[in-house]
């Protein structure tokens, strides 16, 4: 999940951290990232419920931190058969799907553009001191 997250991050000006494992959870890093970003996005090739995204949500709640979150993962239902690439795309877990989810979040948030970007120029880069988005990804350990 790191490669599609990195591709989306390059376009969006986001930070990517590869969560190689869920336990033990690096709470200090999560708290630091929550302080430095205005949106956290988790991307995992697992069902979100009970996964890495849920663990990050629980960590933030335990520390009484409120920050917008997008948890992307597999739906908790039967998924059609197909190639790995087709299934990631179908579930919105390819680079385009990740980017689209984040852009939709910001578009729905009072009709605002991506933070740090000029609404009339989607290609402009983030000029703020803190990056607006953090993508935490999980990857399969070989």
N, CA, C and O atoms as a MOPAC input file, in Angstrom:
PM7 MOZYME 1SCF
protein

 N      0.80900 1    -1.19200 1     0.00000 1
 C      0.00000 1     0.00000 1     0.00000 1
 C      0.85700 1     1.26100 1     0.00000 1
 O      0.34300 1     2.36400 1    -0.18700 1
 N      2.13500 1     1.10300 1     0.20500 1
 C      3.00200 1     2.27500 1     0.26000 1
 C      3.11700 1     2.94500 1    -1.10800 1
 O      3.03300 1     4.17000 1    -1.20100 1
 N      3.30900 1     2.16000 1    -2.17200 1
 C      3.50600 1     2.74200 1    -3.50600 1
 C      2.33300 1     3.60800 1    -3.94500 1
 O      2.56100 1     4.73900 1    -4.37400 1
 N      1.07800 1     3.13500 1    -3.86200 1
 C     -0.01800 1     4.01800 1    -4.27400 1
 C     -0.16200 1     5.23300 1    -3.35900 1
 O     -0.52600 1     6.31400 1    -3.82100 1
 N      0.11800 1     5.06600 1    -2.07500 1
 C      0.04100 1     6.20400 1    -1.15100 1
 C      1.10800 1     7.24300 1    -1.49200 1
 O      0.84700 1     8.44500 1    -1.45100 1
 N      2.31200 1     6.77100 1    -1.83100 1
 C      3.38600 1     7.70200 1    -2.19500 1
 C      3.05100 1     8.45300 1    -3.47900 1
 O      3.33000 1     9.64600 1    -3.59800 1
 N      2.45800 1     7.76000 1    -4.42600 1
 C      2.08800 1     8.40200 1    -5.69000 1
 C      1.04000 1     9.49300 1    -5.43200 1
 O      1.15300 1    10.59900 1    -5.96100 1
 N      0.03000 1     9.18700 1    -4.62700 1
 C     -0.99200 1    10.18000 1    -4.29100 1
 C     -0.37800 1    11.32600 1    -3.49900 1
 O     -0.71900 1    12.49000 1    -3.70800 1
 N      0.52900 1    10.98900 1    -2.58900 1
 C      1.16700 1    12.00700 1    -1.74100 1
 C      1.98500 1    12.99000 1    -2.56400 1
 O      2.00200 1    14.18300 1    -2.26100 1
 N      2.65700 1    12.51300 1    -3.59200 1
 C      3.45300 1    13.39700 1    -4.45100 1
 C      2.56000 1    14.44800 1    -5.10400 1
 O      2.95200 1    15.60800 1    -5.23000 1
 N      1.38600 1    14.05300 1    -5.51000 1
 C      0.46000 1    14.97000 1    -6.16100 1
 C     -0.15300 1    15.93300 1    -5.14900 1
 O     -0.35700 1    17.11000 1    -5.44600 1
 N     -0.44600 1    15.42700 1    -3.95000 1
 C     -1.15300 1    16.22000 1    -2.94700 1
 C     -0.23700 1    16.98400 1    -1.99100 1
 O     -0.71300 1    17.82700 1    -1.23000 1
 N      1.05100 1    16.70900 1    -2.01600 1
 C      1.96400 1    17.35500 1    -1.07600 1
 C      1.79300 1    16.81400 1     0.32700 1
 O      1.76700 1    17.58100 1     1.28900 1
 N      1.67700 1    15.51400 1     0.45400 1
 C      1.39700 1    14.87000 1     1.74000 1
 C      2.62100 1    14.12900 1     2.26900 1
 O      3.55800 1    13.83100 1     1.52900 1
 N      2.58900 1    13.84600 1     3.54000 1
 C      3.61100 1    13.04300 1     4.20100 1
 C      3.15100 1    11.58300 1     4.18900 1
 O      1.96700 1    11.31600 1     4.39700 1
 N      4.05200 1    10.64400 1     3.95400 1
 C      3.72300 1     9.21900 1     4.00600 1
 C      4.61700 1     8.55000 1     5.04100 1
 O      5.83300 1     8.74200 1     5.04600 1
 N      4.00500 1     7.77000 1     5.90700 1
 C      4.74000 1     6.95800 1     6.87500 1
 C      4.29300 1     5.51700 1     6.67900 1
 O      3.09800 1     5.22500 1     6.69000 1
 N      5.24800 1     4.62600 1     6.50000 1
 C      4.94200 1     3.21200 1     6.32100 1
 C      4.84500 1     2.54200 1     7.68000 1
 O      5.84900 1     2.39500 1     8.37700 1
 N      3.64400 1     2.13600 1     8.05700 1
 C      3.45000 1     1.36900 1     9.28600 1
 C      3.72200 1    -0.09600 1     8.94600 1
 O      2.83700 1    -0.80100 1     8.46200 1
 N      4.91800 1    -0.53800 1     9.19500 1
 C      5.26600 1    -1.92500 1     8.86000 1
 C      4.49800 1    -2.92500 1     9.72100 1
 O      4.33800 1    -4.08500 1     9.34100 1
 N      4.03000 1    -2.47800 1    10.86900 1
 C      3.26400 1    -3.34000 1    11.76000 1
 C      2.34100 1    -2.47400 1    12.59900 1
 O      2.60200 1    -1.28600 1    12.79200 1
 N      1.26900 1    -3.06200 1    13.09500 1
 C      0.29700 1    -2.32700 1    13.88800 1
 C      0.68400 1    -2.34200 1    15.36700 1
 O      0.46200 1    -1.36200 1    16.07800 1
 N      1.25100 1    -3.43400 1    15.82300 1
 C      1.63400 1    -3.54200 1    17.23400 1
 C      3.11400 1    -3.82300 1    17.33700 1
 O      3.61200 1    -4.67000 1    16.59600 1
 N      3.83100 1    -3.17400 1    18.19500 1
 C      3.33300 1    -2.09900 1    19.05600 1
 C      3.14300 1    -0.82400 1    18.24300 1
 O      3.91500 1    -0.53200 1    17.33000 1
 N      2.11500 1    -0.08100 1    18.58800 1
 C      1.79500 1     1.15900 1    17.90600 1
 C      2.75200 1     2.25500 1    18.36600 1
 O      2.97800 1     2.41600 1    19.56500 1
 N      3.30600 1     2.99700 1    17.43800 1
 C      4.22300 1     4.08500 1    17.76100 1
 C      3.40200 1     5.32200 1    18.12600 1
 O      3.21100 1     6.22000 1    17.30600 1
 N      2.92300 1     5.35400 1    19.36100 1
 C      2.03700 1     6.43300 1    19.80200 1
 C      2.71300 1     7.79900 1    19.72000 1
 O      2.07400 1     8.78300 1    19.34700 1
 N      3.98600 1     7.86700 1    20.06100 1
 C      4.68500 1     9.15500 1    20.02300 1
 C      4.68200 1     9.72300 1    18.60300 1
 O      4.45600 1    10.91900 1    18.41800 1
 N      4.92800 1     8.88500 1    17.61000 1
 C      4.92600 1     9.33900 1    16.21900 1
 C      3.52600 1     9.76800 1    15.79400 1
 O      3.36500 1    10.78900 1    15.12500 1
 N      2.52200 1     9.00100 1    16.17400 1
 C      1.14400 1     9.34400 1    15.81500 1
 C      0.75600 1    10.69600 1    16.41000 1
 O      0.14700 1    11.52300 1    15.73200 1
 N      1.10600 1    10.92000 1    17.66900 1
 C      0.78100 1    12.19000 1    18.33000 1
 C      1.51800 1    13.34800 1    17.66500 1
 O      0.96100 1    14.43300 1    17.49700 1
 N      2.76900 1    13.11200 1    17.29000 1
 C      3.55700 1    14.14100 1    16.60000 1
 C      2.93600 1    14.48300 1    15.25200 1
 O      2.81800 1    15.65600 1    14.89700 1
 N      2.54000 1    13.46200 1    14.50400 1
 C      1.93300 1    13.68200 1    13.18900 1
 C      0.58900 1    14.38900 1    13.31000 1
 O      0.25600 1    15.23600 1    12.48100 1
 N     -0.17900 1    14.04900 1    14.33100 1
 C     -1.47000 1    14.70000 1    14.53900 1
 C     -1.28300 1    16.18300 1    14.84600 1
 O     -2.11100 1    17.01100 1    14.46700 1
 N     -0.20500 1    16.50600 1    15.52700 1
 C      0.08000 1    17.90600 1    15.85600 1
 C      0.52500 1    18.69500 1    14.62100 1
 O      0.25800 1    19.89200 1    14.51600 1
 N      1.19700 1    18.02400 1    13.69800 1
 C      1.79300 1    18.69900 1    12.54800 1
 C      0.91700 1    18.71100 1    11.29600 1
 O      1.27100 1    19.35700 1    10.31000 1
 N     -0.20900 1    18.01600 1    11.31600 1
 C     -1.05600 1    17.89900 1    10.13000 1
 C     -2.49500 1    18.23900 1    10.48400 1
 O     -2.89100 1    18.16600 1    11.64700 1
 N     -3.26700 1    18.60600 1     9.48400 1
 C     -4.66800 1    18.89100 1     9.74600 1
 C     -5.60200 1    17.77100 1     9.28800 1
 O     -6.81700 1    17.86600 1     9.46200 1
 N     -5.04500 1    16.72600 1     8.71300 1
 C     -5.81900 1    15.55400 1     8.31700 1
 C     -4.89900 1    14.34300 1     8.37000 1
 O     -3.77100 1    14.39700 1     7.88100 1
 N     -5.37700 1    13.25100 1     8.96100 1
 C     -4.64500 1    11.98900 1     8.92200 1
 C     -5.44300 1    11.01500 1     8.07100 1
 O     -6.66300 1    10.91400 1     8.20200 1
 N     -4.74800 1    10.30500 1     7.20600 1
 C     -5.37200 1     9.31600 1     6.33500 1
 C     -4.65300 1     7.99900 1     6.55100 1
 O     -3.42700 1     7.93200 1     6.47300 1
 N     -5.41600 1     6.95600 1     6.82000 1
 C     -4.80700 1     5.63100 1     6.91200 1
 C     -5.22500 1     4.83500 1     5.68000 1
 O     -6.36900 1     4.91200 1     5.23300 1
 N     -4.29200 1     4.07900 1     5.14700 1
 C     -4.54700 1     3.26500 1     3.95900 1
 C     -4.05200 1     1.86400 1     4.27300 1
 O     -2.87700 1     1.66400 1     4.58100 1
 N     -4.95400 1     0.89900 1     4.19300 1
 C     -4.54400 1    -0.47000 1     4.49600 1
 C     -5.25700 1    -1.46700 1     3.59600 1
 O     -6.39900 1    -1.25700 1     3.18900 1
 N     -4.57300 1    -2.53500 1     3.30200 1
 C     -5.14100 1    -3.59500 1     2.47700 1
 C     -5.74600 1    -4.65000 1     3.39300 1
 O     -5.46700 1    -5.84400 1     3.28100 1
 N     -6.56100 1    -4.17700 1     4.27600 1
 C     -7.30600 1    -4.98500 1     5.23300 1
 C     -8.62900 1    -4.28300 1     5.46300 1
 O     -8.82100 1    -3.15000 1     5.02300 1
 N     -9.54800 1    -4.95400 1     6.15400 1
 C    -10.78500 1    -4.30400 1     6.55200 1
 C    -10.42000 1    -3.26000 1     7.59900 1
 O     -9.63900 1    -3.54200 1     8.50700 1
 N    -10.97400 1    -2.06200 1     7.48300 1
 C    -10.63700 1    -0.96300 1     8.39000 1
 C    -11.00200 1    -1.30400 1     9.83100 1
 O    -10.21900 1    -1.05700 1    10.74900 1
 N    -12.17800 1    -1.86300 1    10.02800 1
 C    -12.64000 1    -2.18700 1    11.37300 1
 C    -11.68100 1    -3.17200 1    12.04100 1
 O    -11.51700 1    -4.30400 1    11.58500 1
 N    -11.05600 1    -2.72600 1    13.11900 1
 C    -10.11800 1    -3.58100 1    13.83500 1
 C     -8.71500 1    -3.58000 1    13.25600 1
 O     -7.86400 1    -4.36000 1    13.68700 1
 N     -8.46500 1    -2.71500 1    12.28500 1
 C     -7.15700 1    -2.68800 1    11.64000 1
 C     -6.28900 1    -1.53200 1    12.10300 1
 O     -6.48700 1    -0.98300 1    13.18700 1
 N     -5.33100 1    -1.17100 1    11.27100 1
 C     -4.37200 1    -0.11000 1    11.60300 1
 C     -5.06700 1     1.23100 1    11.77600 1
 O     -4.74400 1     1.97700 1    12.70100 1
 N     -6.00800 1     1.54700 1    10.90700 1
 C     -6.73700 1     2.80600 1    11.01900 1
 C     -7.48900 1     2.90100 1    12.33500 1
 O     -7.48300 1     3.94300 1    12.99000 1
 N     -8.12800 1     1.82200 1    12.71300 1
 C     -8.84800 1     1.79800 1    13.99000 1
 C     -7.89600 1     1.97400 1    15.16000 1
 O     -8.22400 1     2.65400 1    16.13200 1
 N     -6.71500 1     1.36500 1    15.07200 1
 C     -5.72700 1     1.49200 1    16.14600 1
 C     -5.27300 1     2.94300 1    16.29500 1
 O     -5.10100 1     3.42800 1    17.41200 1
 N     -5.08100 1     3.63100 1    15.17700 1
 C     -4.68400 1     5.04300 1    15.22800 1
 C     -5.82100 1     5.88500 1    15.79900 1
 O     -5.58300 1     6.77400 1    16.61700 1
 N     -7.04800 1     5.61300 1    15.37700 1
 C     -8.20800 1     6.32200 1    15.92200 1
 C     -8.26500 1     6.15800 1    17.43900 1
 O     -8.45400 1     7.13400 1    18.16500 1
 N     -8.10400 1     4.93000 1    17.91600 1
 C     -8.15900 1     4.64600 1    19.34800 1
 C     -7.04400 1     5.36100 1    20.10400 1
 O     -7.26400 1     5.86000 1    21.20700 1
 N     -5.86400 1     5.41400 1    19.52400 1
 C     -4.73500 1     6.10300 1    20.13800 1
 C     -5.05200 1     7.58800 1    20.31600 1
 O     -4.82700 1     8.15400 1    21.38500 1
 N     -5.56800 1     8.20200 1    19.27900 1
 C     -5.88800 1     9.62500 1    19.33700 1
 C     -6.99200 1     9.90900 1    20.35600 1
 O     -6.92400 1    10.89300 1    21.09200 1
 N     -7.99500 1     9.05700 1    20.39400 1
 C     -9.08300 1     9.22500 1    21.36600 1
 C     -8.54200 1     9.09100 1    22.79000 1
 O     -8.91300 1     9.86300 1    23.67400 1
 N     -7.66700 1     8.11400 1    23.00700 1
 C     -7.09500 1     7.89900 1    24.34200 1
 C     -6.29700 1     9.11300 1    24.81700 1
 O     -6.18600 1     9.35400 1    26.01900 1
 N     -5.74400 1     9.87500 1    23.87400 1
 C     -4.96400 1    11.06300 1    24.21300 1
 C     -5.79200 1    12.34800 1    24.05900 1
 O     -5.24900 1    13.45200 1    24.09300 1
 N     -7.10400 1    12.18900 1    23.88900 1
 C     -8.03900 1    13.31400 1    23.78300 1
 C     -7.65600 1    14.28000 1    22.66600 1
 O     -7.73000 1    15.49900 1    22.82600 1
 N     -7.24300 1    13.70800 1    21.52700 1
 C     -6.87200 1    14.50900 1    20.36100 1
 C     -7.95200 1    14.35100 1    19.30300 1
 O     -8.32100 1    13.23900 1    18.92500 1
 N     -8.44300 1    15.48000 1    18.83900 1
 C     -9.45800 1    15.48500 1    17.79300 1
 C     -8.82300 1    16.03100 1    16.52200 1
 O     -8.34000 1    17.16300 1    16.48600 1
 N     -8.83400 1    15.21500 1    15.49300 1
 C     -8.29000 1    15.59200 1    14.19200 1
 C     -9.09700 1    14.84600 1    13.13300 1
 O     -9.45000 1    13.68400 1    13.33400 1
 N     -9.39000 1    15.49000 1    12.02200 1
 C    -10.10300 1    14.77500 1    10.95800 1
 C     -9.29800 1    13.55200 1    10.49000 1
 O     -8.07500 1    13.59800 1    10.35700 1
 N    -10.03200 1    12.46300 1    10.24800 1
 C     -9.41300 1    11.20100 1     9.82200 1
 C    -10.16800 1    10.65700 1     8.61500 1
 O    -11.38800 1    10.78400 1     8.51400 1
 N     -9.42900 1    10.06000 1     7.72200 1
 C    -10.00700 1     9.24200 1     6.65500 1
 C     -9.34200 1     7.88400 1     6.78400 1
 O     -8.11900 1     7.77200 1     6.69400 1
 N    -10.14400 1     6.85800 1     6.99600 1
 C     -9.62400 1     5.49100 1     7.06800 1
 C    -10.02000 1     4.76900 1     5.78700 1
 O    -11.19900 1     4.50600 1     5.55000 1
 N     -9.02700 1     4.45200 1     4.96400 1
 C     -9.26500 1     3.74900 1     3.70900 1
 C     -8.82600 1     2.30700 1     3.85400 1
 O     -7.74800 1     2.02600 1     4.37800 1
 N     -9.64800 1     1.40800 1     3.39600 1
 C     -9.32300 1    -0.01600 1     3.45500 1
 C    -10.35200 1    -0.80900 1     2.69000 1
 O    -11.18600 1    -0.25800 1     1.97200 1
 N    -10.27800 1    -2.09700 1     2.85600 1
 C    -11.20800 1    -2.98400 1     2.15900 1
 C    -12.58600 1    -2.92300 1     2.79900 1
 O    -12.69800 1    -2.77600 1     4.01600 1
 N    -13.63100 1    -3.03300 1     1.99600 1
 C    -14.97100 1    -3.07100 1     2.57600 1
 C    -15.17500 1    -4.40000 1     3.29300 1
 O    -14.56700 1    -5.40700 1     2.92900 1
 N    -16.01300 1    -4.40200 1     4.29300 1
 C    -16.28900 1    -5.62000 1     5.05900 1
 C    -17.42500 1    -6.38500 1     4.38000 1
 O    -18.49400 1    -6.59000 1     4.95400 1
 N    -17.16000 1    -6.79600 1     3.15000 1
 C    -18.14000 1    -7.53300 1     2.35200 1
 C    -17.39400 1    -8.31800 1     1.27300 1
 O    -16.18400 1    -8.16700 1     1.10500 1
 N    -18.11600 1    -9.14000 1     0.56100 1
 C    -17.51900 1    -9.92400 1    -0.51000 1
 C    -17.00300 1    -8.99400 1    -1.60400 1
 O    -17.68100 1    -8.05000 1    -2.00900 1
 N    -15.79600 1    -9.27800 1    -2.06800 1
 C    -15.20100 1    -8.49800 1    -3.14700 1
 C    -15.10200 1    -9.39400 1    -4.37200 1
 O    -14.66600 1   -10.54200 1    -4.28500 1
 N    -15.50900 1    -8.85800 1    -5.50500 1
 C    -15.45000 1    -9.60800 1    -6.75800 1
 C    -14.02800 1   -10.08500 1    -7.03500 1
 O    -13.06500 1    -9.55100 1    -6.48500 1
 N    -13.91100 1   -11.07400 1    -7.87600 1
 C    -12.59800 1   -11.57100 1    -8.25400 1
 C    -11.99500 1   -10.68900 1    -9.33200 1
 O    -12.70700 1   -10.05700 1   -10.11200 1
 N    -10.68500 1   -10.65700 1    -9.36000 1
 C     -9.97000 1    -9.89000 1   -10.37200 1
 C     -8.49700 1    -9.88100 1   -10.03400 1
 O     -8.06500 1   -10.51600 1    -9.07300 1
 N     -7.73400 1    -9.16300 1   -10.82300 1
 C     -6.31100 1    -9.03900 1   -10.52800 1
 C     -6.14300 1    -8.14000 1    -9.30200 1
 O     -7.05700 1    -7.40600 1    -8.92800 1
 N     -4.98300 1    -8.20800 1    -8.69500 1
 C     -4.69500 1    -7.38000 1    -7.52300 1
 C     -4.90500 1    -5.90900 1    -7.85900 1
 O     -5.53000 1    -5.17500 1    -7.09200 1
 N     -4.38700 1    -5.48200 1    -8.99500 1
 C     -4.51000 1    -4.09500 1    -9.43800 1
 C     -5.97700 1    -3.70500 1    -9.62200 1
 O     -6.38700 1    -2.62300 1    -9.20000 1
 N     -6.76800 1    -4.57800 1   -10.25000 1
 C     -8.18900 1    -4.29300 1   -10.46500 1
 C     -8.93800 1    -4.16900 1    -9.14300 1
 O     -9.78900 1    -3.29300 1    -8.98500 1
 N     -8.62200 1    -5.04400 1    -8.19900 1
 C     -9.32200 1    -5.02900 1    -6.91600 1
 C     -8.96200 1    -3.79500 1    -6.09300 1
 O     -9.83100 1    -3.21000 1    -5.44600 1
 N     -7.68700 1    -3.39200 1    -6.11100 1
 C     -7.30600 1    -2.16800 1    -5.40400 1
 C     -8.04700 1    -0.97400 1    -5.99400 1
 O     -8.52900 1    -0.11400 1    -5.25700 1
 N     -8.13900 1    -0.91900 1    -7.30700 1
 C     -8.85000 1     0.17100 1    -7.96700 1
 C    -10.33500 1     0.14200 1    -7.60200 1
 O    -10.92000 1     1.17800 1    -7.28400 1
 N    -10.93000 1    -1.02500 1    -7.64600 1
 C    -12.34200 1    -1.19000 1    -7.31300 1
 C    -12.64400 1    -0.70400 1    -5.89600 1
 O    -13.70600 1    -0.13700 1    -5.64200 1
 N    -11.70400 1    -0.92800 1    -4.97500 1
 C    -11.88200 1    -0.55200 1    -3.56800 1
 C    -11.38500 1     0.86300 1    -3.26000 1
 O    -11.45200 1     1.30500 1    -2.11300 1
 N    -10.89200 1     1.56900 1    -4.26800 1
 C    -10.39700 1     2.92700 1    -4.05300 1
 C     -9.06500 1     2.96900 1    -3.33800 1
 O     -8.74200 1     3.95700 1    -2.67800 1
 N     -8.28600 1     1.90300 1    -3.46200 1
 C     -6.99900 1     1.82500 1    -2.76900 1
 C     -5.80300 1     1.95700 1    -3.70700 1
 O     -4.66600 1     1.71800 1    -3.30200 1
 N     -6.05400 1     2.33200 1    -4.94700 1
 C     -4.94800 1     2.65900 1    -5.84800 1
 C     -4.65400 1     4.15100 1    -5.68200 1
 O     -5.36900 1     4.84400 1    -4.95900 1
 N     -3.62200 1     4.64300 1    -6.33500 1
 C     -3.22500 1     6.04900 1    -6.16700 1
 C     -4.36700 1     7.00100 1    -6.50800 1
 O     -4.59700 1     7.97600 1    -5.79400 1
 N     -5.07900 1     6.72400 1    -7.59000 1
 C     -6.19400 1     7.59100 1    -7.98600 1
 C     -7.31000 1     7.57800 1    -6.94300 1
 O     -7.88200 1     8.62300 1    -6.63100 1
 N     -7.61700 1     6.41300 1    -6.41200 1
 C     -8.66900 1     6.29300 1    -5.40300 1
 C     -8.30200 1     7.01000 1    -4.11500 1
 O     -9.14200 1     7.67700 1    -3.51100 1
 N     -7.05300 1     6.87400 1    -3.69300 1
 C     -6.58300 1     7.56000 1    -2.48000 1
 C     -6.66000 1     9.07300 1    -2.68500 1
 O     -7.19400 1     9.79800 1    -1.84700 1
 N     -6.11700 1     9.53500 1    -3.81400 1
 C     -6.13900 1    10.96600 1    -4.12600 1
 C     -7.58000 1    11.46700 1    -4.17900 1
 O     -7.89300 1    12.51900 1    -3.62100 1
 N     -8.44400 1    10.73100 1    -4.83700 1
 C     -9.84200 1    11.12600 1    -4.97300 1
 C    -10.53300 1    11.23500 1    -3.61900 1
 O    -11.28800 1    12.18100 1    -3.39400 1
 N    -10.29400 1    10.29300 1    -2.71400 1
 C    -10.90900 1    10.33200 1    -1.38400 1
 C    -10.49900 1    11.58500 1    -0.62100 1
 O    -11.32100 1    12.21800 1     0.04000 1
 N     -9.22300 1    11.93400 1    -0.71900 1
 C     -8.71000 1    13.10600 1    -0.00700 1
 C     -9.24300 1    14.39300 1    -0.63600 1
 O     -9.66000 1    15.30700 1     0.07400 1
 N     -9.22800 1    14.46100 1    -1.95600 1
 C     -9.74000 1    15.65000 1    -2.62600 1
 C    -11.23400 1    15.82800 1    -2.37100 1
 O    -11.70700 1    16.95400 1    -2.21800 1
 N    -11.97000 1    14.73800 1    -2.32400 1
 C    -13.40000 1    14.79700 1    -2.02000 1
 C    -13.62900 1    15.31500 1    -0.61200 1
 O    -14.53300 1    16.12000 1    -0.38500 1
 N    -12.81500 1    14.85900 1     0.34000 1
 C    -12.92100 1    15.34900 1     1.72100 1
 C    -12.78300 1    16.86800 1     1.75200 1
 O    -13.61700 1    17.55600 1     2.34200 1
 N    -11.73100 1    17.39500 1     1.11700 1
 C    -11.50400 1    18.83600 1     1.14700 1
 C    -12.55300 1    19.59800 1     0.33900 1
 O    -12.91200 1    20.71800 1     0.70100 1
 N    -13.04700 1    19.00700 1    -0.74600 1
 C    -14.09400 1    19.66700 1    -1.53000 1
 C    -15.38000 1    19.78100 1    -0.71700 1
 O    -16.08900 1    20.78300 1    -0.81200 1
 N    -15.68000 1    18.76800 1     0.07600 1
 C    -16.88500 1    18.76800 1     0.90600 1
 C    -16.73500 1    19.63800 1     2.14600 1
 O    -17.73400 1    20.03800 1     2.74400 1
 N    -15.51600 1    19.93200 1     2.53500 1
 C    -15.26200 1    20.73400 1     3.73000 1
 C    -15.41400 1    22.20400 1     3.35000 1
 O    -14.43600 1    22.87200 1     3.01600 1
 N    -16.62700 1    22.69000 1     3.40300 1
 C    -16.94900 1    24.09100 1     3.11700 1
 C    -16.48100 1    24.53300 1     1.73400 1
 O    -16.15600 1    25.70300 1     1.52700 1
 N    -16.44800 1    23.61100 1     0.80300 1
 C    -16.06600 1    23.95800 1    -0.55900 1
 C    -14.64600 1    24.45200 1    -0.68100 1
 O    -14.32400 1    25.18600 1    -1.61500 1
 N    -13.77400 1    24.05700 1     0.26000 1
 C    -12.40000 1    24.56400 1     0.26300 1
 C    -11.50100 1    23.74800 1    -0.64700 1
 O    -11.77700 1    22.58900 1    -0.95600 1
 N    -10.43000 1    24.37700 1    -1.06200 1
 C     -9.41200 1    23.68900 1    -1.84700 1
 C     -8.45700 1    22.99000 1    -0.89300 1
 O     -8.51600 1    23.19700 1     0.31900 1
 N     -7.60900 1    22.19100 1    -1.42400 1
 C     -6.59000 1    21.52200 1    -0.63700 1
 C     -5.74100 1    22.57000 1     0.07500 1
 O     -5.30500 1    23.52800 1    -0.56300 1
 N     -5.49200 1    22.42300 1     1.36900 1
 C     -4.70300 1    23.42500 1     2.08800 1
 C     -3.35100 1    23.64400 1     1.42400 1
 O     -2.69100 1    22.70200 1     0.98600 1
 N     -2.95800 1    24.91300 1     1.36200 1
 C     -1.67000 1    25.24900 1     0.77900 1
 C     -1.69400 1    25.31900 1    -0.73400 1
 O     -0.70000 1    25.70200 1    -1.35100 1
 N     -2.80600 1    24.95800 1    -1.33500 1
 C     -2.91300 1    24.99600 1    -2.79000 1
 C     -3.87800 1    26.09100 1    -3.20100 1
 O     -4.90200 1    26.30100 1    -2.55100 1
 N     -3.55600 1    26.77700 1    -4.26300 1
 C     -4.42800 1    27.79000 1    -4.83700 1
 C     -5.57300 1    27.05900 1    -5.53000 1
 O     -5.33400 1    26.17300 1    -6.35100 1
 N     -6.80100 1    27.41800 1    -5.21200 1
 C     -7.96100 1    26.71900 1    -5.76200 1
 C     -7.98800 1    26.78300 1    -7.29000 1
 O     -8.54400 1    25.89400 1    -7.93400 1
 N     -7.39600 1    27.81700 1    -7.87000 1
 C     -7.41100 1    27.94200 1    -9.32400 1
 C     -6.26500 1    27.18100 1    -9.98500 1
 O     -6.21700 1    27.07900 1   -11.21100 1
 N     -5.34600 1    26.64700 1    -9.18600 1
 C     -4.20800 1    25.93100 1    -9.74600 1
 C     -3.93100 1    24.68100 1    -8.93300 1
 O     -3.17300 1    24.72000 1    -7.96400 1
 N     -4.54000 1    23.57600 1    -9.32100 1
 C     -4.39400 1    22.32700 1    -8.57000 1
 C     -2.96100 1    21.81200 1    -8.58900 1
 O     -2.60600 1    20.96600 1    -7.76800 1
 N     -2.13000 1    22.30300 1    -9.50600 1
 C     -0.74900 1    21.84200 1    -9.58800 1
 C      0.18400 1    22.58100 1    -8.64300 1
 O      1.33100 1    22.16800 1    -8.47300 1
 N     -0.28100 1    23.67200 1    -8.02000 1
 C      0.62000 1    24.43200 1    -7.15100 1
 C      1.00000 1    23.60100 1    -5.94100 1
 O      0.26300 1    22.70000 1    -5.53900 1
 N      2.15300 1    23.90300 1    -5.36100 1
 C      2.63300 1    23.09000 1    -4.25300 1
 C      2.25100 1    23.70600 1    -2.92900 1
 O      1.89900 1    24.88300 1    -2.85000 1
 N      2.32600 1    22.88400 1    -1.87300 1
 C      2.02800 1    23.33000 1    -0.52700 1
 C      3.11500 1    24.29300 1    -0.08200 1
 O      4.29800 1    23.95400 1    -0.09900 1
 N      2.71100 1    25.50200 1     0.32000 1
 C      3.68300 1    26.49500 1     0.72800 1
 C      3.68200 1    26.72500 1     2.23000 1
 O      4.47900 1    27.52000 1     2.72800 1
 N      2.81000 1    26.05100 1     2.95700 1
 C      2.74500 1    26.21400 1     4.41000 1
 C      3.91700 1    25.53200 1     5.08600 1
 O      4.64600 1    24.76200 1     4.46100 1
 N      4.09600 1    25.81900 1     6.36900 1
 C      5.20400 1    25.21500 1     7.09400 1
 C      4.89800 1    23.78300 1     7.49300 1
 O      5.80200 1    22.94800 1     7.52500 1
 N      3.63800 1    23.48000 1     7.79900 1
 C      3.25800 1    22.11400 1     8.14800 1
 C      2.48900 1    21.52000 1     6.98100 1
 O      1.65800 1    22.19300 1     6.37000 1
 N      2.76000 1    20.28500 1     6.67800 1
 C      2.04500 1    19.64800 1     5.58500 1
 C      0.63400 1    19.32200 1     6.03800 1
 O      0.43500 1    18.89900 1     7.17700 1
 N     -0.35400 1    19.51100 1     5.16300 1
 C     -1.73700 1    19.36400 1     5.57600 1
 C     -2.18600 1    17.92700 1     5.77000 1
 O     -3.12200 1    17.67200 1     6.52700 1
 N     -1.54500 1    16.99500 1     5.10900 1
 C     -2.05300 1    15.62000 1     5.07700 1
 C     -0.96500 1    14.64200 1     5.46700 1
 O      0.20000 1    14.80200 1     5.10100 1
 N     -1.36200 1    13.63300 1     6.21000 1
 C     -0.46000 1    12.54100 1     6.52900 1
 C     -1.13000 1    11.24500 1     6.11000 1
 O     -2.27100 1    10.99100 1     6.49500 1
 N     -0.45700 1    10.43500 1     5.34400 1
 C     -0.97200 1     9.13300 1     4.95100 1
 C     -0.17600 1     8.06500 1     5.69400 1
 O      1.03200 1     7.93200 1     5.49600 1
 N     -0.84300 1     7.32200 1     6.53000 1
 C     -0.20300 1     6.18200 1     7.18000 1
 C     -0.59900 1     4.94100 1     6.40300 1
 O     -1.78700 1     4.69700 1     6.19100 1
 N      0.35000 1     4.17600 1     5.98900 1
 C      0.04500 1     3.00200 1     5.18100 1
 C      0.52500 1     1.74100 1     5.88000 1
 O      1.42400 1     1.78300 1     6.72000 1
 N     -0.07200 1     0.64500 1     5.53000 1
 C      0.42200 1    -0.63900 1     5.99000 1
 C      0.93100 1    -1.38700 1     4.78200 1
 O      0.44200 1    -1.18600 1     3.67100 1
 N      1.89300 1    -2.23400 1     4.98600 1
 C      2.39000 1    -3.04800 1     3.88900 1
 C      2.58000 1    -4.46200 1     4.39600 1
 O      2.81600 1    -4.69400 1     5.58200 1
 N      2.47500 1    -5.37200 1     3.50000 1
 C      2.67800 1    -6.77600 1     3.85200 1
 C      4.16900 1    -6.99400 1     4.08400 1
 O      4.99700 1    -6.56800 1     3.27800 1
 N      4.50400 1    -7.64500 1     5.16900 1
 C      5.90000 1    -7.95400 1     5.43600 1
 C      6.25000 1    -9.21500 1     4.66600 1
 O      5.59500 1   -10.24500 1     4.83000 1
 N      7.29200 1    -9.14300 1     3.81300 1
 C      7.60800 1   -10.29900 1     2.97200 1
 C      8.02800 1   -11.50100 1     3.78300 1
 O      8.32600 1   -12.55300 1     3.21800 1

